[in-house]
Amino acid sequence: MFSRISGSVAEHGGEVVRIDVGGLVYDIIVPPSIAAKVPTSGEVTLEIYPHFALDGNAGRYSFFGFSNAIEREFFEALLSVASIGPKSAARAFSAPMARIARAIDEADAAFLKSLPGIGQQKARDIVAKLQGKVARFLLIQDAPERGAVDDTQPLPEFATEALAVLLQLAYKRPEAEAMIAETLERAPQVRDAEMLLAEIYRQRASASSAQARKVYT
């Protein structure tokens, strides 16, 4: 089973994008927030989540497409909620990933309920399962410009894992390394990648709030 597809866009029909790969055309289901990123023509590469479902005595595969591996990970995180299936997760993925992740982190059930196919109970299920586990998805934002970090000190293994996540989120390496170094200096108690990413997000959110207060005072 494949995990990535590259080809030309044969047809862009909203939630389904048909991609021509050497004469074979694949139907790829794309969540609403992802569909807006897919060009209507030309070459495209999508990360794929395959799903096999039984229909009577037969079965069929569905392929869900994402613009990067982190978005696919977020989709898989939604699927870890028992009450959420692939089609429900794809429909719910109608807002940007970081916005949904922030709602989960803040237990914002009102926002989660506003997503297509997510009612009161599913919103509660999502928060119960994923709150405190979405730091990496919150960080897909424009990184602030920072100076280069001294790379003579090797990163601990968990920081290297966090660095790989930040690079996937389109941060430049010097920016990502600077954020990690500054966070480890301020929070030496951090001991794993998830805690590190969460602390980076908290520090950036705090800095943004402080900057906003300066603007309005």
Accessible surface in RSA format (square Angstrom, percent):
REM  Atomic radii and reference values for relative SASA: ProtOr
REM  Chains: A
REM  Algorithm: Lee & Richards
REM  Probe-radius: 1.40
REM  Slices: 20
REM RES _ NUM      All-atoms   Total-Side   Main-Chain    Non-polar    All polar
REM                ABS   REL    ABS   REL    ABS   REL    ABS   REL    ABS   REL
RES MET A   1   137.77  71.3  54.15  35.8  83.62 199.1  60.60  51.5  77.16 102.2
RES PHE A   2    63.70  31.9  53.43  33.1  10.27  26.7  60.98  37.0   2.71   7.8
RES SER A   3    64.22  54.3  60.42  80.6   3.80   8.7  27.37  58.3  36.85  51.6
RES ARG A   4   143.46  60.2 126.03  64.2  17.42  41.5  29.33  40.1 114.12  69.2
RES ILE A   5    10.49   6.0   7.04   5.2   3.45   8.3  10.49   7.6   0.00   0.0
RES SER A   6    63.14  53.4  48.53  64.8  14.61  33.7  37.15  79.1  25.99  36.4
RES GLY A   7     8.83  10.9   0.00   N/A   8.83  10.9   8.38  23.0   0.45   1.0
RES SER A   8    39.43  33.3  38.49  51.4   0.94   2.2  19.96  42.5  19.47  27.3
RES VAL A   9    14.39   9.5   0.02   0.0  14.37  34.6   0.02   0.0  14.37  39.0
RES ALA A  10    60.56  55.7  21.14  32.6  39.42  89.7  29.63  41.7  30.93  81.9
RES GLU A  11    87.82  50.4  82.15  62.2   5.67  13.5  30.53  59.1  57.29  46.8
RES HIS A  12    50.50  27.6  20.28  14.1  30.22  77.3  14.34  14.8  36.16  42.1
RES GLY A  13    51.56  63.6   0.00   N/A  51.56  63.6  28.67  78.7  22.90  51.3
RES GLY A  14    39.58  48.8   0.00   N/A  39.58  48.8  35.20  96.6   4.38   9.8
RES GLU A  15   113.42  65.1 106.83  80.8   6.59  15.7  32.14  62.2  81.28  66.4
RES VAL A  16    40.67  26.8  38.64  35.0   2.03   4.9  38.64  33.6   2.03   5.5
RES VAL A  17     0.00   0.0   0.00   0.0   0.00   0.0   0.00   0.0   0.00   0.0
RES ARG A  18    88.05  37.0  88.05  44.9   0.00   0.0  14.84  20.3  73.21  44.4
RES ILE A  19     0.00   0.0   0.00   0.0   0.00   0.0   0.00   0.0   0.00   0.0
RES ASP A  20    46.05  32.3  41.94  41.7   4.10   9.7   4.71  11.1  41.33  41.2
RES VAL A  21    53.69  35.3  48.24  43.7   5.44  13.1  49.76  43.2   3.93  10.6
RES GLY A  22    86.02 106.1   0.00   N/A  86.02 106.1  45.97 126.2  40.05  89.7
RES GLY A  23    61.71  76.1   0.00   N/A  61.71  76.1  32.05  88.0  29.66  66.4
RES LEU A  24   118.05  65.7 117.00  83.7   1.05   2.6 118.05  82.9   0.00   0.0
RES VAL A  25    77.19  50.8  44.57  40.3  32.62  78.6  44.57  38.7  32.62  88.5
RES TYR A  26    64.13  29.9  61.02  34.7   3.12   8.1  35.37  26.6  28.77  35.5
RES ASP A  27    69.16  48.4  58.30  58.0  10.86  25.7  24.75  58.3  44.41  44.3
RES ILE A  28     0.00   0.0   0.00   0.0   0.00   0.0   0.00   0.0   0.00   0.0
RES ILE A  29    39.41  22.4  39.41  29.4   0.00   0.0  39.41  28.4   0.00   0.0
RES VAL A  30     1.03   0.7   0.00   0.0   1.03   2.5   0.00   0.0   1.03   2.8
RES PRO A  31     0.71   0.5   0.00   0.0   0.71   2.6   0.71   0.6   0.00   0.0
RES PRO A  32    66.29  48.3  51.20  46.7  15.09  54.9  57.48  47.5   8.81  54.8
RES SER A  33    20.20  17.1   7.65  10.2  12.55  28.9  14.67  31.2   5.53   7.7
RES ILE A  34     1.27   0.7   1.27   0.9   0.00   0.0   1.27   0.9   0.00   0.0
RES ALA A  35    13.58  12.5  11.20  17.3   2.38   5.4  11.46  16.1   2.12   5.6
RES ALA A  36    94.20  86.6  51.63  79.7  42.57  96.8  64.59  91.0  29.61  78.4
RES LYS A  37   113.91  55.6  81.73  50.1  32.18  76.6  70.51  63.5  43.40  46.2
RES VAL A  38     8.84   5.8   1.39   1.3   7.45  17.9   2.51   2.2   6.33  17.2
RES PRO A  39    56.21  41.0  43.98  40.1  12.23  44.5  56.21  46.4   0.00   0.0
RES THR A  40   107.62  76.5  90.82  92.1  16.80  40.0  62.15  83.5  45.47  68.7
RES SER A  41    77.98  65.9  70.10  93.6   7.87  18.1  36.02  76.7  41.96  58.8
RES GLY A  42    39.82  49.1   0.00   N/A  39.82  49.1  33.85  92.9   5.97  13.4
RES GLU A  43   133.73  76.8 111.36  84.2  22.37  53.3  67.44 130.5  66.28  54.1
RES VAL A  44    18.79  12.4   9.84   8.9   8.94  21.6  17.28  15.0   1.51   4.1
RES THR A  45    69.88  49.7  53.69  54.4  16.20  38.6  33.42  44.9  36.47  55.1
RES LEU A  46     2.57   1.4   2.14   1.5   0.43   1.1   2.57   1.8   0.00   0.0
RES GLU A  47    16.91   9.7  16.68  12.6   0.23   0.5   1.77   3.4  15.14  12.4
RES ILE A  48     1.76   1.0   0.00   0.0   1.76   4.2   0.00   0.0   1.76   4.8
RES TYR A  49    47.60  22.2  47.40  27.0   0.20   0.5  17.25  13.0  30.34  37.4
RES PRO A  50    41.62  30.3  30.73  28.0  10.89  39.6  30.73  25.4  10.89  67.7
RES HIS A  51    55.30  30.2  52.68  36.6   2.62   6.7  35.92  37.0  19.38  22.6
RES PHE A  52   101.09  50.6  80.41  49.8  20.69  53.8  80.41  48.8  20.69  59.2
RES ALA A  53    41.07  37.8  36.82  56.8   4.25   9.7  41.00  57.7   0.06   0.2
RES LEU A  54   139.98  78.0 108.96  78.0  31.02  78.0 108.96  76.5  31.02  83.5
RES ASP A  55   106.77  74.8  95.58  95.1  11.19  26.5  21.21  49.9  85.56  85.3
RES GLY A  56    70.91  87.4   0.00   N/A  70.91  87.4  42.21 115.8  28.70  64.3
RES ASN A  57   168.49 116.2 126.32 122.1  42.17 101.5  38.15  91.8 130.34 126.0
RES ALA A  58    63.56  58.4  56.30  86.9   7.26  16.5  63.30  89.1   0.26   0.7
RES GLY A  59    34.95  43.1   0.00   N/A  34.95  43.1   1.44   4.0  33.51  75.0
RES ARG A  60   161.46  67.8 155.02  79.0   6.44  15.3  58.15  79.5 103.30  62.6
RES TYR A  61   100.76  47.0  85.11  48.4  15.65  40.7  48.34  36.3  52.42  64.6
RES SER A  62    20.15  17.0  15.50  20.7   4.65  10.7   6.11  13.0  14.04  19.7
RES PHE A  63    32.44  16.2  31.39  19.4   1.05   2.7  31.39  19.0   1.05   3.0
RES PHE A  64     1.37   0.7   1.37   0.9   0.00   0.0   1.37   0.8   0.00   0.0
RES GLY A  65     0.00   0.0   0.00   N/A   0.00   0.0   0.00   0.0   0.00   0.0
RES PHE A  66     0.00   0.0   0.00   0.0   0.00   0.0   0.00   0.0   0.00   0.0
RES SER A  67    45.59  38.5  21.13  28.2  24.47  56.4  20.16  42.9  25.43  35.6
RES ASN A  68    37.04  25.5  33.62  32.5   3.41   8.2  21.78  52.4  15.26  14.7
RES ALA A  69    25.35  23.3  22.10  34.1   3.24   7.4  22.10  31.1   3.24   8.6
RES ILE A  70     0.00   0.0   0.00   0.0   0.00   0.0   0.00   0.0   0.00   0.0
RES GLU A  71     3.15   1.8   3.15   2.4   0.00   0.0   0.00   0.0   3.15   2.6
RES ARG A  72    44.27  18.6  44.27  22.6   0.00   0.0   3.95   5.4  40.31  24.4
RES GLU A  73    55.61  31.9  51.67  39.1   3.94   9.4  23.68  45.8  31.93  26.1
RES PHE A  74     0.00   0.0   0.00   0.0   0.00   0.0   0.00   0.0   0.00   0.0
RES PHE A  75     0.00   0.0   0.00   0.0   0.00   0.0   0.00   0.0   0.00   0.0
RES GLU A  76    72.66  41.7  65.22  49.3   7.43  17.7  22.91  44.3  49.74  40.6
RES ALA A  77    20.32  18.7  12.52  19.3   7.81  17.8  19.75  27.8   0.57   1.5
RES LEU A  78     4.20   2.3   4.20   3.0   0.00   0.0   4.20   2.9   0.00   0.0
RES LEU A  79    35.84  20.0  17.68  12.7  18.16  45.6  17.89  12.6  17.95  48.3
RES SER A  80    54.82  46.3  29.61  39.5  25.21  58.1  40.07  85.3  14.75  20.7
RES VAL A  81     3.21   2.1   2.35   2.1   0.86   2.1   2.86   2.5   0.35   0.9
RES ALA A  82   113.37 104.2  69.37 107.1  44.00 100.1  80.83 113.8  32.54  86.2
RES SER A  83    46.54  39.3  23.40  31.2  23.13  53.3  35.75  76.1  10.78  15.1
RES ILE A  84     9.18   5.2   1.33   1.0   7.85  18.9   2.06   1.5   7.11  19.3
RES GLY A  85    29.97  37.0   0.00   N/A  29.97  37.0  24.90  68.3   5.07  11.4
RES PRO A  86    23.79  17.3  23.79  21.7   0.00   0.0  23.79  19.6   0.00   0.0
RES LYS A  87   148.68  72.5 146.55  89.9   2.13   5.1  90.22  81.2  58.46  62.3
RES SER A  88    26.22  22.2  24.58  32.8   1.64   3.8   0.96   2.0  25.27  35.4
RES ALA A  89     0.00   0.0   0.00   0.0   0.00   0.0   0.00   0.0   0.00   0.0
RES ALA A  90     6.54   6.0   6.23   9.6   0.30   0.7   6.54   9.2   0.00   0.0
RES ARG A  91   129.59  54.4 126.85  64.7   2.73   6.5  46.06  62.9  83.53  50.6
RES ALA A  92     3.46   3.2   3.46   5.3   0.00   0.0   3.46   4.9   0.00   0.0
RES PHE A  93     0.81   0.4   0.81   0.5   0.00   0.0   0.81   0.5   0.00   0.0
RES SER A  94    40.34  34.1  18.81  25.1  21.52  49.6  12.78  27.2  27.55  38.6
RES ALA A  95    15.41  14.2  13.04  20.1   2.37   5.4  15.41  21.7   0.00   0.0
RES PRO A  96    89.98  65.6  85.23  77.7   4.75  17.3  89.98  74.3   0.00   0.0
RES MET A  97     8.86   4.6   3.64   2.4   5.22  12.4   3.64   3.1   5.22   6.9
RES ALA A  98    15.97  14.7  15.37  23.7   0.60   1.4  15.37  21.6   0.60   1.6
RES ARG A  99    66.78  28.0  65.55  33.4   1.22   2.9  25.81  35.3  40.97  24.8
RES ILE A 100     2.08   1.2   2.08   1.6   0.00   0.0   2.08   1.5   0.00   0.0
RES ALA A 101     0.00   0.0   0.00   0.0   0.00   0.0   0.00   0.0   0.00   0.0
RES ARG A 102    86.50  36.3  86.50  44.1   0.00   0.0  15.05  20.6  71.45  43.3
RES ALA A 103     0.00   0.0   0.00   0.0   0.00   0.0   0.00   0.0   0.00   0.0
RES ILE A 104     0.00   0.0   0.00   0.0   0.00   0.0   0.00   0.0   0.00   0.0
RES ASP A 105    52.33  36.7  41.61  41.4  10.72  25.3   0.01   0.0  52.32  52.2
RES GLU A 106   107.84  61.9  80.30  60.7  27.55  65.6  37.97  73.4  69.87  57.0
RES ALA A 107    48.64  44.7  30.66  47.3  17.98  40.9  30.66  43.2  17.98  47.6
RES ASP A 108    43.61  30.6  36.95  36.8   6.66  15.8  13.97  32.9  29.65  29.6
RES ALA A 109    29.69  27.3  27.22  42.0   2.47   5.6  27.22  38.3   2.47   6.5
RES ALA A 110    74.00  68.0  60.56  93.5  13.44  30.6  61.85  87.1  12.15  32.2
RES PHE A 111    42.00  21.0  36.13  22.4   5.87  15.3  41.32  25.1   0.68   1.9
RES LEU A 112     0.25   0.1   0.25   0.2   0.00   0.0   0.25   0.2   0.00   0.0
RES LYS A 113    88.49  43.2  72.53  44.5  15.96  38.0  27.90  25.1  60.59  64.5
RES SER A 114    82.25  69.5  44.35  59.2  37.90  87.3  48.83 104.0  33.42  46.8
RES LEU A 115    10.54   5.9   7.34   5.3   3.19   8.0   7.51   5.3   3.02   8.1
RES PRO A 116    55.25  40.3  44.36  40.4  10.90  39.6  55.25  45.6   0.00   0.0
RES GLY A 117    35.30  43.5   0.00   N/A  35.30  43.5  20.58  56.5  14.72  33.0
RES ILE A 118     6.06   3.4   0.36   0.3   5.70  13.7   0.98   0.7   5.08  13.8
RES GLY A 119    37.71  46.5   0.00   N/A  37.71  46.5  33.60  92.2   4.11   9.2
RES GLN A 120    75.10  42.0  68.47  50.0   6.63  15.8  39.27  83.6  35.83  27.2
RES GLN A 121   107.94  60.4 105.00  76.7   2.94   7.0  57.50 122.4  50.44  38.3
RES LYS A 122    56.48  27.6  56.02  34.4   0.46   1.1  33.05  29.7  23.43  25.0
RES ALA A 123     0.00   0.0   0.00   0.0   0.00   0.0   0.00   0.0   0.00   0.0
RES ARG A 124   134.42  56.4 127.41  65.0   7.01  16.7  42.92  58.7  91.50  55.5
RES ASP A 125    38.87  27.2  33.75  33.6   5.12  12.1  12.12  28.5  26.75  26.7
RES ILE A 126     3.38   1.9   3.38   2.5   0.00   0.0   3.38   2.4   0.00   0.0
RES VAL A 127    20.90  13.8  20.46  18.5   0.43   1.0  20.46  17.8   0.43   1.2
RES ALA A 128    90.92  83.6  49.46  76.3  41.47  94.3  60.85  85.7  30.08  79.7
RES LYS A 129    89.28  43.6  83.51  51.2   5.77  13.7  35.51  32.0  53.78  57.3
RES LEU A 130     7.79   4.3   7.79   5.6   0.00   0.0   7.79   5.5   0.00   0.0
RES GLN A 131    83.10  46.5  65.89  48.2  17.22  41.0  16.77  35.7  66.33  50.3
RES GLY A 132    55.21  68.1   0.00   N/A  55.21  68.1  32.63  89.6  22.58  50.6
RES LYS A 133   118.96  58.0 108.16  66.4  10.79  25.7  72.88  65.6  46.08  49.1
RES VAL A 134     0.63   0.4   0.44   0.4   0.19   0.5   0.44   0.4   0.19   0.5
RES ALA A 135     5.87   5.4   3.67   5.7   2.20   5.0   4.44   6.3   1.43   3.8
RES ARG A 136    37.69  15.8  37.69  19.2   0.00   0.0   5.02   6.9  32.67  19.8
RES PHE A 137     9.27   4.6   9.27   5.7   0.00   0.0   9.27   5.6   0.00   0.0
RES LEU A 138     5.06   2.8   4.88   3.5   0.18   0.4   4.88   3.4   0.18   0.5
RES LEU A 139     0.00   0.0   0.00   0.0   0.00   0.0   0.00   0.0   0.00   0.0
RES ILE A 140    47.91  27.3  35.46  26.4  12.45  30.0  35.76  25.8  12.15  33.0
RES GLN A 141    84.96  47.5  66.38  48.5  18.58  44.2  31.91  67.9  53.04  40.2
RES ASP A 142   136.74  95.8 118.51 118.0  18.23  43.1  38.37  90.3  98.37  98.1
RES ALA A 143    22.04  20.3   1.50   2.3  20.53  46.7   1.61   2.3  20.43  54.1
RES PRO A 144    56.42  41.1  44.22  40.3  12.20  44.4  56.32  46.5   0.10   0.6
RES GLU A 145   146.51  84.1 119.06  90.1  27.44  65.3  67.63 130.8  78.88  64.4
RES ARG A 146    72.85  30.6  48.71  24.8  24.14  57.5  19.32  26.4  53.53  32.4
RES GLY A 147    57.44  70.8   0.00   N/A  57.44  70.8  40.05 109.9  17.39  38.9
RES ALA A 148    93.99  86.4  57.18  88.2  36.81  83.7  57.26  80.6  36.73  97.3
RES VAL A 149    43.20  28.4  26.39  23.9  16.81  40.5  31.73  27.6  11.48  31.1
RES ASP A 150    97.64  68.4  74.55  74.2  23.10  54.6  44.86 105.6  52.78  52.6
RES ASP A 151   115.20  80.7  88.96  88.5  26.24  62.0  24.65  58.0  90.55  90.3
RES THR A 152    99.05  70.5  70.83  71.8  28.22  67.3  73.08  98.2  25.97  39.3
RES GLN A 153   134.71  75.3 125.44  91.7   9.27  22.1  48.02 102.2  86.69  65.8
RES PRO A 154   119.01  86.7  91.94  83.8  27.07  98.4 102.90  85.0  16.11 100.1
RES LEU A 155    57.07  31.8  35.91  25.7  21.17  53.2  36.23  25.4  20.84  56.1
RES PRO A 156    56.87  41.4  43.99  40.1  12.88  46.8  56.68  46.8   0.18   1.1
RES GLU A 157   157.52  90.4 142.99 108.2  14.53  34.6  60.56 117.1  96.96  79.2
RES PHE A 158    37.67  18.8  34.18  21.2   3.48   9.1  36.65  22.2   1.01   2.9
RES ALA A 159     0.00   0.0   0.00   0.0   0.00   0.0   0.00   0.0   0.00   0.0
RES THR A 160    69.62  49.5  69.10  70.1   0.52   1.2  58.81  79.0  10.81  16.3
RES GLU A 161    92.32  53.0  85.48  64.7   6.84  16.3  35.58  68.8  56.74  46.3
RES ALA A 162     0.00   0.0   0.00   0.0   0.00   0.0   0.00   0.0   0.00   0.0
RES LEU A 163    10.30   5.7  10.30   7.4   0.00   0.0  10.30   7.2   0.00   0.0
RES ALA A 164    47.43  43.6  43.19  66.7   4.24   9.6  46.20  65.1   1.23   3.3
RES VAL A 165     5.49   3.6   5.49   5.0   0.00   0.0   5.49   4.8   0.00   0.0
RES LEU A 166     0.00   0.0   0.00   0.0   0.00   0.0   0.00   0.0   0.00   0.0
RES LEU A 167    58.19  32.4  42.08  30.1  16.10  40.5  42.62  29.9  15.57  41.9
RES GLN A 168    79.08  44.2  58.67  42.9  20.40  48.6  37.27  79.3  41.80  31.7
RES LEU A 169     5.20   2.9   0.10   0.1   5.11  12.8   0.64   0.5   4.56  12.3
RES ALA A 170    92.19  84.8  56.93  87.9  35.26  80.2  68.10  95.9  24.09  63.8
RES TYR A 171     9.32   4.4   0.86   0.5   8.46  22.0   3.02   2.3   6.30   7.8
RES LYS A 172   135.98  66.3 129.38  79.4   6.59  15.7  87.34  78.6  48.64  51.8
RES ARG A 173   121.80  51.1 116.82  59.5   4.99  11.9  45.18  61.8  76.62  46.4
RES PRO A 174    62.50  45.6  61.75  56.3   0.75   2.7  62.50  51.6   0.00   0.0
RES GLU A 175    13.27   7.6  13.27  10.0   0.00   0.0   4.45   8.6   8.82   7.2
RES ALA A 176     0.00   0.0   0.00   0.0   0.00   0.0   0.00   0.0   0.00   0.0
RES GLU A 177    29.43  16.9  28.82  21.8   0.61   1.4   4.05   7.8  25.38  20.7
RES ALA A 178     5.36   4.9   4.37   6.8   0.98   2.2   5.36   7.5   0.00   0.0
RES MET A 179     4.29   2.2   2.42   1.6   1.87   4.5   4.07   3.5   0.22   0.3
RES ILE A 180     0.00   0.0   0.00   0.0   0.00   0.0   0.00   0.0   0.00   0.0
RES ALA A 181    35.25  32.4  26.41  40.8   8.84  20.1  30.81  43.4   4.44  11.8
RES GLU A 182    60.14  34.5  58.60  44.3   1.54   3.7  28.93  56.0  31.21  25.5
RES THR A 183     3.13   2.2   3.13   3.2   0.00   0.0   0.00   0.0   3.13   4.7
RES LEU A 184    37.62  21.0  32.34  23.1   5.28  13.3  32.61  22.9   5.01  13.5
RES GLU A 185   145.85  83.7 119.01  90.0  26.84  63.9  49.97  96.7  95.88  78.3
RES ARG A 186   162.68  68.3 128.05  65.3  34.63  82.5  46.67  63.8 116.01  70.3
RES ALA A 187     3.23   3.0   2.89   4.5   0.34   0.8   3.23   4.5   0.00   0.0
RES PRO A 188    86.59  63.1  79.64  72.6   6.96  25.3  83.84  69.2   2.76  17.1
RES GLN A 189   114.50  64.0  98.53  72.0  15.97  38.0  62.59 133.2  51.92  39.4
RES VAL A 190     2.67   1.8   2.32   2.1   0.35   0.8   2.32   2.0   0.35   1.0
RES ARG A 191   165.76  69.6 149.66  76.3  16.10  38.3  64.42  88.0 101.33  61.4
RES ASP A 192    61.95  43.4  61.91  61.6   0.04   0.1  33.55  79.0  28.40  28.3
RES ALA A 193     5.72   5.3   3.59   5.5   2.14   4.9   3.59   5.1   2.14   5.7
RES GLU A 194    54.82  31.5  52.61  39.8   2.21   5.3  40.11  77.6  14.71  12.0
RES MET A 195    82.86  42.9  79.38  52.5   3.48   8.3  63.57  54.0  19.29  25.6
RES LEU A 196     0.00   0.0   0.00   0.0   0.00   0.0   0.00   0.0   0.00   0.0
RES LEU A 197     0.00   0.0   0.00   0.0   0.00   0.0   0.00   0.0   0.00   0.0
RES ALA A 198    21.32  19.6  19.93  30.8   1.39   3.2  21.04  29.6   0.29   0.8
RES GLU A 199    29.64  17.0  29.64  22.4   0.00   0.0   0.20   0.4  29.45  24.0
RES ILE A 200     1.82   1.0   1.32   1.0   0.50   1.2   1.75   1.3   0.07   0.2
RES TYR A 201    29.44  13.7  29.44  16.8   0.00   0.0  19.34  14.5  10.10  12.5
RES ARG A 202   133.16  55.9 127.08  64.8   6.07  14.5  64.13  87.7  69.02  41.8
RES GLN A 203    33.16  18.5  24.58  18.0   8.59  20.4  23.41  49.8   9.76   7.4
RES ARG A 204    32.39  13.6  28.21  14.4   4.19  10.0  12.59  17.2  19.81  12.0
RES ALA A 205    39.75  36.6  30.43  47.0   9.32  21.2  38.31  53.9   1.45   3.8
RES SER A 206    71.68  60.6  62.84  83.9   8.84  20.4  32.53  69.3  39.15  54.9
RES ALA A 207    62.91  57.8  49.84  76.9  13.06  29.7  58.06  81.8   4.84  12.8
RES SER A 208    72.43  61.2  61.27  81.8  11.15  25.7  37.58  80.0  34.84  48.8
RES SER A 209    56.15  47.4  49.06  65.5   7.09  16.3  23.54  50.1  32.61  45.7
RES ALA A 210    36.25  33.3  34.58  53.4   1.68   3.8  35.05  49.4   1.20   3.2
RES GLN A 211   104.51  58.4 103.40  75.6   1.11   2.6  42.50  90.5  62.01  47.0
RES ALA A 212    44.24  40.7  39.66  61.2   4.58  10.4  43.91  61.8   0.33   0.9
RES ARG A 213   146.85  61.7 142.66  72.7   4.19  10.0  70.69  96.6  76.16  46.2
RES LYS A 214   145.55  71.0 131.18  80.5  14.37  34.2  78.36  70.5  67.20  71.6
RES VAL A 215   102.66  67.6  73.56  66.6  29.10  70.1  81.09  70.5  21.58  58.5
RES TYR A 216   189.52  88.5 155.37  88.4  34.15  88.9 113.02  84.9  76.50  94.3
RES THR A 217   142.13 101.1  78.92  80.0  63.20 150.6  98.30 132.0  43.83  66.3
END  Absolute sums over single chains surface
CHAIN  1 A    11643.7       9102.3       2541.4       6421.0       5222.7
END  Absolute sums over all chains
TOTAL         11643.7       9102.3       2541.4       6421.0       5222.7
